[in-house]
Amino acid sequence: MRRFSRRDFNIGTLLSGIATTTVYSQQSPPEEQIADLPLRDLSAASEQRKNSLRKTLKFFYNNPPSVSQHTPWEILHYAIAFGVDAQVKTGEQHASAIGWLCWNYPARGQRLFSRLVTENRLVVNEGPGVEGHEGQLLALLAMSKVRSDFTIKVNGAEFTVNDLVEHEKQTCDNGTELTFQLLGLAHYLTAETVWQSATGNEFTIESLLKSELSQQVNGAACGGSHRLMGISYALNRRIHREEPMTPAWLRAQKYIDDYIQYVLQFQNPDGSFSSNWFQSRGVTDDVRRTLYTSGHVLEWLVFSASNEQLMTDQVSLAVDFLSSTLHAKRLTGLEMGTVGHALRALTIYDERVFGAKPGMRAELYGKITK
């Protein structure tokens, strides 16, 4: 797997009690400079692809979820797509989606963090409407490059993302799904970090990786696409930081490379991916199912692929399918989990191939109007 560049972002200062858009500051770590993409001289087909993709992204960017109608889980999934740029409707105004979640404001009557702060530590609510998997919020913050000192507010007490990191370190347990903890903790912790979880077991980022590699992809969350994303993200960070590539990490690299080749064999002629995830070939007339599986798979694929793989006809066809189908179904009440992951596939592609940058999507997709 070839590495590619991403940038760190600070969500910055939230104005007027988080009721307005976010001010961002950017940092560009030396180990994460821009790779040899994006393209500079676009072919007619690539130009058309860019325009179609951005038309789709513009619609969804300019129609954010409402905190009165959407749960924290739905807002979290919308934020997966646009990261620090994601907005929510708050009556007549708009606010940062990530800021709204981290300041524990209500969404459809639910809050992401427990209203009771016990032992001066964070407690993340899990279940319908809130966090669906342990570590899910931290994974979003990691993928959005939110700084570790960004403020989290719960019931009048102030914490930071670092406190959420400490919470997720405690939730790790052998033999369980560690997909989202791996992704989030690999972003915020170094290779040398060793910790004990609440169960008394000792963990490192590498031990989390080994645990995930030892478990099945098929049958895991969302067909195993999240497990592959967690491994890919942790591997990506390892390479960027130039940390030692021990046998476990070399195995992970081959594992991801093999899965890229494997999943491309299941691609359908129209560019969609199998409705049976990674188990077998599959085609269905259920467009929602196709968007659900294809969006998740393409999100992982465009994140993990090398620059050369990214420019193949197969990936281009998948991007065209997802962009056009998502745009065609944009007004049919698609489930937010489906929308969020499909949009993130397109934003990653836009970033890597066409040079879009987090923090500047209002310019690319048009400013939100009231």
C-alpha angles and dihedrals in degrees: 000000000000116000123237134193131264129170133230118240134192113212084218129193119354109217128219096003093313092302096121138051120295127259112221134201122198134217126186112203112212093238092058106055121151113285126227091283146102105085116245102191106044122201117229090258092050092048090051090048092052093049093047093046093049092046088059093044091047092057095051094040090054094046104055124174121271120239089220093057106029131064126232088257091057093046090049090055092048088051090053087070102047103020114191090004095058115117135193130207113246102182107287094353140057131232140184109281093213091046091050091053095044093048087052097236114167123263116192088342096306132105127207096223128051114264088225115074106205123193089354092286137116122263117193117209115233130197139058112355096010131055110346097190132025108264095019096125093046089051090054091050091049094050089047091051093235112175119253092236095056111128124254116191124201126172093333095314122112124222135160136228086264088066089052088051089054090049092052092047087060094051095060113114132171117255095020134105105283096168099117095037089054092052096045099039093045087060098048103032132060128235091257096057114117122182144166119234126216088271091060094247120135120237142183130178088259093053089052089051092050091050092052092046090052093057130077123265093205109076095021123118112312093357093309095297091120092051090053091047092052092052092045093049094048090047091049091054092046092055094044092052091047090232118165115287099223121184091271092056093044087052090051090051092053090043092058094042090052092049091051090056091042098052093047088062088062096052114125122231092254091057097257122124128239118294085217092064110220097339103083144322114301140173126183137180088223102103092191091056091048092050090047096054098033093048094052094044095046091047090059093039098053090045093051104035123103119245089259093051091047091061097050122117090244094060092042090053091050092051091049092049095048095044096048096042094047091050092047091052096039095114099044100088099259117193111261095234089058093046096046097053094041091051092047089055088057095044092051090050091047089051097047100039107025101031101247112163131208110247092037102065093108086066093046100044101027129265118283111256124206 
